[in-house]
Amino acid sequence: MVYDGTKTMANNGNISITSLGGHWTSLNEASFTFLQNIVTNSIHPLVWDSIIQWTLLLPAWLALGLVGSWLYWIGRKRKKIEIFLN
C-alpha cells in the first residue's frame, strides 16, 4: 500500500494500483518468465492461464494482506479445551 500510495501522490492524485505480478516483474523479470515457462511446459498451460495468472493480477496489497491474515489465523492461540471423563 505504501508503494501504491506514494505512486498515487506523485501522479497528482491519479490512483495507481500495482498488481502482484507487476511487482514481481519489476523486481526480477527473469524468475517470472522462468516460472511461467516451467508451469506451461511441465504442468499445463491452463494452470498458468486460469489459476496463477489470475492470482498475479490481484493488487499486491490485497494478496499479501490475505496471506498475512491467513498466517495470523494459523498462529493464533487456541482455546484450551478441558474434557472430563468418568
Secondary structure, DSSP 8 states (H G I E B T S, - for coil): -HHHHHHHHHTTT-----BHHHHHHHH-HHHHHHHHHHIIIII-HHIIIIIIHHHHTSBHHHHHHHHHHHHHHHTS----------
